[in-house]
């Protein structure tokens, strides 16, 4: 509920402090006194843009502050989401300095206009015959039908299910696209893996292979060298072993008289034995060494394959090829597992979509049951506000698939005259007709759910007499549970207000200021009488004013 509006340095308002209360507050005043300026200032705290043209004094900043009692609203989540302090009395302030820079605050915390607009939409709704875009929107029409159908809780359940369904759809689509890209390269990955697997790389030591190949390639040279070494040790010409035997035979007899030669004898014998063993091993090595063209070709082919794979994958050693092969194997396994996961996700998505369709069907059924009652009630109220032949029809068309509000596209069709064809509101309803239609609809919704503060700006244009009185009565009835502010030029509506605020201009010196005061008792009678008779205040007009006030 709007509690207070403070305006400083805005248009022709130098300073203004307006208190508001529950029920119906009417605002009247002479033409040009500043009623629209008052709404313009309020628009600033509702998030509308402004520039330096709104400044009364260009050397000072403009400040507009609105105080709200939000204890009855469920706004804790909104305040938490926007990192704001939630207080029962919430203050919205807007400042515009001389350079045109604008700042906005909620409970003294700076916010951007988007946050301000989002909060203000939950606190105040301004309606005039020139602003009927809400009524023409399918979203608003759907919300009206849902309010009357009592769909609030079902809509919360549906919104949660729809959000989950949309999240699943998005995730599933993303993973399917990734799966498709992966499948497109699967053949190549499989080829790379098969190639590396066929290379039998586990435990492979390319240095050892190269050494083995080198030994085989030089087998003939090795065999000749071993034979020559063997010949040197035990061959017919200059055989080393034969010389060692002769030396041993020559030295052995001398030991009888020269015991000190025994160590030399032992060393000589050791050399002879080692030489014999060495000769045998050299001979064996020579016999086992052979030229094997087939084995050489096999080793060359193996090394060529390893080197080709290293060059292809730009890796330094065979162990890195093994690591790459294992990576490819894991990627292929992951793709197989992803296929199974996508099957499970597809089933979850199907179930989520089924749940959304079921809930959307329940919403649609309730809307269809509510539509006739809405049509009948609105037509009745339109008759009471001077449109006896006007008709409203609610049309529900199924959407191709469920949307954020269900599976229905709601459209209000309207005909203002008897015999006229029902058509889209935007094409056939005038501004005055739309205003009275909006009043009728909101009066029905107000009986079902809490509404923000409703401000009606001269929606009574073009009506008078009993029709005007009935519009005032409807507003008064709505104000039983909701705060209503009505800017009006009709005495019948002004008389319905619980409080009566009067806007007027005051000129001092060379400056004109907008002023506002609350009317009480006889002041109110005189103000309404002036609305009836004009400048000349007659006793008949005053009597008429008293009658209107007594009726209400």
PEURRA-V141381 format. One record per residue. PSI is psi in degrees with one decimal (NA if undefined). OMEGA is omega in radians with two decimals (999 if undefined). D_CENTER is the distance of its C-alpha to the mean C-alpha in Angstrom with 1 decimal. Layout:
# PEURRA-V141381
PSI|OMEGA|D_CENTER, PSI|OMEGA|D_CENTER
This chain:
# PEURRA-V141381
134.6|3.08|30.7, 122.5|-3.11|31.6, -39.6|-3.02|34.4, 144.4|3.07|35.3, 119.3|3.10|34.8, 129.0|-3.10|36.3, 129.7|3.11|36.7, 124.9|3.01|38.3, 47.1|3.11|39.4, 121.2|3.14|37.6, -124.2|3.12|39.5, 16.1|3.05|42.9, 112.8|3.10|41.7, -53.4|3.07|43.0, 132.5|-3.14|42.2, 134.4|3.13|41.2, 110.4|-3.06|40.4, 126.0|3.07|39.6, 140.6|3.12|39.3, 152.3|3.12|37.7, -174.2|3.13|38.4, 171.9|3.11|37.6, -158.8|-3.09|39.0, 118.9|3.02|39.8, 125.6|3.10|40.3, 143.5|3.10|41.9, 122.5|3.11|42.1, 173.0|3.12|45.0, 163.9|-3.13|46.9, 156.2|-3.14|48.8, 132.4|3.12|47.2, 3.0|-3.10|45.8, -23.6|3.09|45.8, 17.2|3.12|42.2, -44.0|3.14|40.3, -30.2|3.09|37.8, -37.5|3.09|37.6, -44.3|3.11|36.8, -35.2|3.11|33.8, -40.9|3.10|32.8, -41.8|3.10|32.8, -35.4|3.12|30.7, -29.7|3.13|28.2, -43.1|-3.14|27.7, -7.9|3.07|26.4, 2.6|3.03|24.1, 5.1|3.13|22.4, 151.8|-3.12|24.6, 154.6|-3.13|25.6, 166.1|3.08|29.2, -172.0|-3.04|31.8, -11.9|3.12|35.2, -17.3|3.14|36.9, -9.0|-3.07|36.0, 130.4|3.04|38.1, -46.9|3.11|41.4, 115.2|-3.05|42.8, -9.9|3.13|41.4, -6.0|-3.11|42.5, 159.4|3.11|40.2, 154.5|3.06|36.5, 133.8|3.11|35.2, 126.9|3.04|33.7, 127.7|-3.08|32.4, 131.6|3.12|31.5, 132.7|3.11|30.6, 131.4|-3.09|31.1, 144.3|2.92|29.5, 108.8|-3.07|30.3, 16.8|-3.09|27.0, -27.2|-3.11|28.6, -5.5|-3.12|28.4, 148.3|3.13|24.7, 79.2|-3.02|22.1, 10.0|-3.11|19.9, -42.2|-3.11|19.9, -41.4|3.13|16.3, -45.3|-3.12|15.3, -39.4|-3.14|17.7, -43.4|-3.13|16.5, -31.2|-3.10|12.8, 14.2|3.06|14.3, 48.6|-3.14|17.1, 151.2|3.07|19.8, 125.3|3.11|23.1, 121.0|3.13|23.5, 144.9|-3.13|27.0, -42.9|3.02|28.9, 106.3|-3.11|30.2, 136.1|-3.09|27.3, 124.8|3.04|28.3, 127.6|-3.13|26.4, 140.4|3.12|28.1, 134.4|3.13|28.0, 136.5|3.05|30.3, 120.0|-3.12|31.4, 178.8|-3.03|34.0, -23.9|3.13|36.8, -5.1|-3.14|35.0, -2.4|3.13|32.2, 134.3|-3.08|29.6, 142.3|3.05|27.4, 146.3|-3.14|26.0, 146.0|-3.10|24.3, 142.8|2.96|24.5, 114.9|-3.04|23.5, 45.6|3.08|26.1, 6.0|3.06|27.1, 125.3|3.14|23.7, 137.8|3.11|22.7, 161.4|3.05|19.5, 168.9|-3.06|18.2, -27.1|3.11|18.9, -45.2|3.11|15.4, -41.6|3.13|15.5, -45.6|-3.13|19.1, -40.8|-3.13|18.6, -39.8|3.13|16.1, -44.3|-3.09|18.7, -34.0|3.14|21.6, -23.6|3.13|20.5, -8.6|-3.07|21.0, -35.2|-3.06|24.3, 140.5|3.02|26.2, 115.5|3.13|26.5, 131.4|-3.13|29.1, 130.8|3.03|30.8, 169.7|-3.11|33.6, -11.5|3.10|35.3, -4.5|-3.10|33.7, 84.6|-3.08|30.1, 22.2|-3.09|29.5, -37.5|3.13|26.4, -46.5|-3.08|24.7, -30.1|-3.12|27.6, -10.3|-3.07|27.3, 140.6|3.12|23.7, -33.3|-3.14|23.1, -45.0|3.13|20.2, -42.6|-3.13|22.7, -38.5|3.09|25.4, -42.4|-3.12|23.5, -35.0|3.09|22.7, -48.2|-3.12|26.4, -41.0|3.14|27.5, -37.5|3.12|25.2, -44.5|-3.13|26.5, -27.0|3.13|30.0, -8.0|-3.10|29.4, 40.1|-3.04|28.2, 9.4|-3.03|25.0, -52.3|-3.10|22.9, -40.3|3.12|23.0, -35.5|3.11|22.7, -37.2|3.09|19.6, -44.1|3.11|18.0, -43.5|3.14|19.2, -44.3|-3.10|18.2, -40.2|3.12|14.6, -44.1|3.14|14.3, -40.6|-3.14|16.2, -42.3|3.12|14.2, -42.5|3.12|10.8, -41.0|3.13|12.9, -45.0|-3.13|14.5, -39.2|3.11|11.6, -44.4|3.10|10.4, -42.5|3.13|14.1, -45.1|-3.13|14.6, -45.6|-3.14|12.1, -43.3|-3.13|13.7, -43.5|3.14|17.1, -41.8|-3.14|16.9, -45.0|-3.10|16.1, -32.1|3.06|18.8, -41.0|3.12|21.2, -41.5|3.10|20.9, -39.9|3.11|21.6, -41.3|-3.13|24.4, -40.8|3.10|25.8, -39.4|3.13|25.9, -39.8|3.13|27.6, -33.2|3.14|30.0, -28.8|3.14|30.9, 4.4|-3.08|32.3, -43.0|-3.13|33.5, -39.9|-3.13|37.1, -42.2|3.10|37.3, -42.0|3.13|36.0, -40.9|3.11|38.6, -44.6|-3.14|41.3, -43.1|3.14|40.7, -47.7|-3.11|40.7, -39.7|-3.13|43.9, -44.1|-3.14|45.6, -36.4|3.11|45.0, -39.4|-3.13|45.9, -20.3|-3.09|49.1, -6.9|3.11|50.1, 65.4|-2.98|50.9, -12.9|-3.10|49.6, 127.5|3.09|49.5, 5.2|-3.10|52.1, 133.1|3.08|53.2, 101.6|-3.05|55.0, -28.0|3.11|55.5, -40.6|3.12|57.9, -39.3|3.10|60.1, -42.6|3.14|60.0, -38.6|3.13|61.1, -42.1|3.13|63.9, -41.8|3.13|65.1, -43.4|-3.14|65.1, -41.0|3.13|67.0, -42.1|-3.14|69.6, -39.3|-3.13|70.1, -24.1|-3.13|70.4, 29.8|-3.09|73.2, -42.1|-3.10|75.0, -43.0|3.12|78.3, -40.4|3.14|78.6, -42.6|-3.11|77.7, -41.4|3.13|80.4, -42.0|-3.13|83.0, -41.7|3.12|82.3, -39.4|3.13|82.5, -40.4|3.14|85.8, -40.7|3.13|87.2, -40.1|3.11|86.3, -41.5|3.14|87.8, -38.7|3.13|90.9, -32.7|-3.09|91.2, -41.6|-3.01|91.2, 18.1|-3.13|93.5, 177.8|-3.11|94.9, -33.3|-3.07|98.6, 118.5|3.08|98.4, 38.4|-3.10|97.6, 129.4|-3.11|96.0, -45.0|-3.09|94.6, -39.0|3.12|95.0, -40.9|3.12|98.7, -38.1|3.14|99.3, -36.4|3.10|97.6, -42.9|3.13|99.9, -43.8|3.14|103.0, -39.8|-3.13|102.1, -42.2|-3.14|101.6, -34.5|-3.12|104.9, -32.5|-3.04|106.7, -28.5|-3.00|105.3, -44.9|-3.11|105.7, -26.1|-3.05|109.6, -14.2|-3.07|109.4, -17.4|-3.11|107.6, -32.4|3.13|111.0, -5.5|3.10|112.1, 83.8|-3.13|108.9, -25.1|-3.12|106.4, -8.3|3.11|104.3, -4.0|-3.08|103.3, -42.5|3.11|101.5, -38.8|3.13|98.0, -37.5|3.12|98.5, -41.5|-3.14|99.5, -42.7|-3.13|96.4, -39.0|-3.12|94.1, -39.0|-3.14|96.0, -38.0|3.12|95.7, -41.3|3.12|91.9, -38.8|-3.12|91.5, -43.9|-3.12|93.4, -46.3|3.14|91.4, -39.3|-3.14|88.0, -38.5|3.13|89.3, -43.8|3.10|90.2, -43.0|-3.12|86.7, -40.6|3.13|85.1, -39.7|-3.14|87.3, -41.3|-3.13|86.4, -38.9|3.09|82.6, -41.1|-3.14|82.9, -40.7|3.12|84.9, -43.4|3.12|82.2, -39.4|3.12|79.4, -41.3|-3.13|81.3, -31.8|-3.11|81.9, -9.5|3.14|78.2, 124.8|-3.12|77.0, 148.9|3.06|76.8, 121.9|-3.10|75.2, 87.1|-3.08|72.5, -34.9|-3.12|71.1, -45.1|-3.14|68.8, -38.0|3.09|67.2, -44.6|-3.13|66.8, -38.5|3.13|65.1, -44.2|3.13|62.7, -40.8|3.12|61.7, -41.7|3.13|61.3, -41.0|-3.14|59.0, -45.4|3.13|56.9, -37.4|3.10|56.5, -40.5|-3.14|55.8, -44.2|3.13|53.0, -46.3|-3.13|51.5, -35.2|3.10|51.8, -43.3|3.14|50.2, -38.4|3.09|47.1, -42.7|3.14|46.9, -41.0|-3.12|47.1, -44.0|-3.08|44.7, 4.0|3.08|42.0, 51.5|-3.13|43.1, 153.1|-3.05|43.8, -29.1|-3.05|46.8, 165.1|-3.05|48.1, -32.2|3.13|48.3, -32.8|3.11|46.3, -32.8|3.06|43.3, -37.4|3.10|43.7, -43.6|3.12|43.8, -40.6|3.11|40.5, -42.5|3.11|39.0, -43.4|3.14|40.4, -37.5|3.08|38.8, -44.7|3.13|35.4, -38.8|3.12|35.7, -43.2|3.13|36.9, -40.7|3.13|33.8, -40.5|3.12|31.5, -38.8|3.10|33.4, -39.7|3.11|33.2, -39.3|3.11|29.5, -38.7|3.10|29.2, -42.6|3.12|31.5, -35.7|3.14|29.4, -35.9|3.09|26.1, -42.9|3.10|27.9, -40.7|-3.13|28.6, -38.4|3.14|25.1, -34.2|3.08|23.8, -42.7|3.11|26.4, -40.8|3.14|25.3, -39.1|3.12|21.6, -37.7|3.11|22.8, -42.3|3.09|24.7, -39.9|3.13|21.8, -39.4|3.12|19.8, -43.8|-3.14|23.0, -40.0|3.12|23.3, -41.9|3.10|19.7, -36.9|3.11|20.3, -40.9|3.12|23.7, -42.8|3.12|22.4, -43.5|-3.14|20.0, -40.3|3.12|23.1, -48.0|-3.14|25.3, -38.8|3.11|23.2, -37.0|3.11|22.7, -38.7|3.11|26.5, -41.6|3.09|27.2, -44.4|-3.11|25.2, -41.7|3.13|27.1, -44.6|3.13|30.4, -37.3|3.11|30.0, -42.9|3.14|29.1, -37.9|3.12|32.1, -30.1|-3.08|34.3, -28.0|-3.02|33.1, -47.9|-3.12|33.5, -39.7|3.13|37.3, -39.9|3.09|37.5, -46.2|3.14|35.0, -45.5|-3.11|37.1, -44.9|-3.10|40.3, -42.6|-3.14|39.2, -43.4|3.13|37.8, -39.1|3.12|41.0, -46.1|-3.13|43.1, -37.0|3.10|41.4, -37.3|3.08|41.6, -36.8|-3.13|45.3, -23.7|-3.14|45.7, 27.8|2.98|44.2, 17.9|3.11|46.5, 68.3|-3.01|45.0, -25.0|-3.09|47.1, 1.5|-3.11|46.6, 144.4|3.14|42.8, 144.1|3.05|40.8, 133.0|3.08|37.1, 137.3|-3.14|36.0, 121.4|-3.13|32.7, 127.9|3.10|31.8, 117.4|3.10|29.3, 135.0|3.13|28.5, 136.9|3.07|26.7, 156.3|3.10|23.6, -34.8|3.05|23.7, 158.4|-3.11|21.1, 141.9|3.09|19.4, -169.7|-3.10|16.5, -26.1|-3.11|14.2, 7.1|3.14|17.6, -158.8|-3.06|19.9, 12.1|-3.08|22.3, 141.3|2.88|24.1, 111.1|-3.08|24.1, 132.9|3.11|26.0, 128.2|3.08|28.5, 124.8|3.06|31.1, 145.5|-2.98|34.4, 143.5|3.00|37.0, 127.3|-3.07|40.7, -19.1|-3.08|42.5, 154.9|3.11|46.1, 132.9|3.12|48.2, -10.4|3.14|48.3, 149.9|-3.14|45.3, 138.7|3.08|42.8, 127.4|-3.14|39.4, 171.2|3.12|36.8, 136.2|-3.13|33.3, -43.1|-3.05|33.2, -22.5|-3.04|32.2, -21.0|-2.97|35.4, -20.1|-3.03|38.0, 135.3|3.08|37.3, 172.4|3.14|38.6, -44.3|3.14|37.0, -40.5|3.12|39.5, -42.3|3.11|38.9, -38.1|3.14|35.1, -47.2|-3.13|35.6, -34.2|3.07|37.9, -42.5|3.12|35.7, -42.5|3.11|32.7, -43.9|-3.13|35.0, -45.1|-3.11|36.2, -46.3|-3.10|32.8, -30.2|3.08|31.5, -34.4|3.08|34.8, -43.4|-3.13|34.1, -37.7|-3.10|30.5, -27.6|3.13|31.8, -13.6|-3.05|34.1, -30.1|-3.04|31.4, 161.9|3.11|28.6, 132.0|3.11|28.0, 156.5|3.01|27.3, 173.1|3.06|26.5, 128.0|-3.12|29.6, 124.9|3.09|30.8, 117.3|3.12|32.6, 117.5|-3.09|34.7, 96.1|3.06|36.1, 46.0|3.08|39.4, -1.5|-3.14|38.2, 9.1|3.14|41.9, 134.3|3.09|43.0, 1.5|3.11|45.5, 163.6|3.11|46.6, -178.3|3.03|49.5, -135.2|-3.06|51.9, -35.4|3.11|51.1, -44.1|3.10|47.7, -41.6|3.12|46.7, -40.1|-3.12|48.0, -36.6|3.06|46.0, -42.7|3.11|42.8, -40.4|3.13|43.6, -41.2|3.12|44.4, -44.8|3.10|41.0, -41.6|-3.13|39.3, -40.8|3.11|41.6, -42.1|3.10|40.8, -37.1|-3.07|37.0, -6.8|3.08|37.7, -29.8|-3.12|39.1, -9.4|-3.06|35.7, 149.1|3.09|33.5, 124.3|-3.13|34.1, 133.9|3.02|35.2, 126.0|-3.11|36.3, 119.4|2.99|38.3, 119.9|-2.97|39.6, 158.7|3.01|42.6, 3.7|-3.12|45.9, 128.4|3.11|47.4, -32.2|-3.14|49.9, -38.6|3.12|49.2, -41.5|-3.14|45.5, -35.2|-3.12|46.5, -17.4|-3.10|48.9, -12.1|-3.04|46.2, 144.7|3.02|44.4, -37.0|3.05|44.6, 150.3|-3.08|44.5, 112.6|3.10|45.6, 135.9|-3.08|44.4, 124.0|3.14|46.5, 132.6|3.13|45.3, 164.2|3.11|48.1, 144.9|3.11|48.9, 127.1|-3.13|51.4, 126.2|3.07|53.1, 117.6|-3.10|54.6, -122.6|-3.12|56.4, 8.7|-3.07|54.4, 144.1|3.08|51.0, 133.7|-3.11|49.5, 148.7|3.00|47.0, 131.0|3.11|45.1, 163.2|3.12|46.1, 136.9|3.06|45.1, 154.9|3.08|47.1, 132.5|-3.14|47.0, 140.3|3.10|49.9, 154.1|3.02|52.0, -123.3|-3.03|55.2, -28.4|3.09|57.4, -40.0|-3.12|55.0, -39.3|3.10|52.7, -44.8|-3.11|55.6, -40.0|-3.14|56.6, -43.8|3.13|53.1, -36.7|3.09|52.7, -41.1|3.08|56.3, -37.1|3.11|55.6, -28.2|-3.13|52.7, -46.2|-2.97|55.3, -10.0|-3.10|58.2, -151.7|-3.05|56.9, -40.6|-3.12|58.7, 115.9|-3.08|61.9, 112.1|-3.12|61.5, 157.6|3.09|63.8, -33.3|3.12|64.9, -40.9|3.13|63.8, -39.6|3.13|60.3, -37.4|3.10|60.2, -40.6|3.12|61.6, -40.9|3.14|58.9, -44.3|3.13|56.2, -36.9|3.12|57.7, -44.3|3.12|57.7, -43.6|-3.13|54.0, -35.0|3.13|53.2, -33.8|3.12|55.4, -39.7|-3.09|53.9, NA|999|50.4
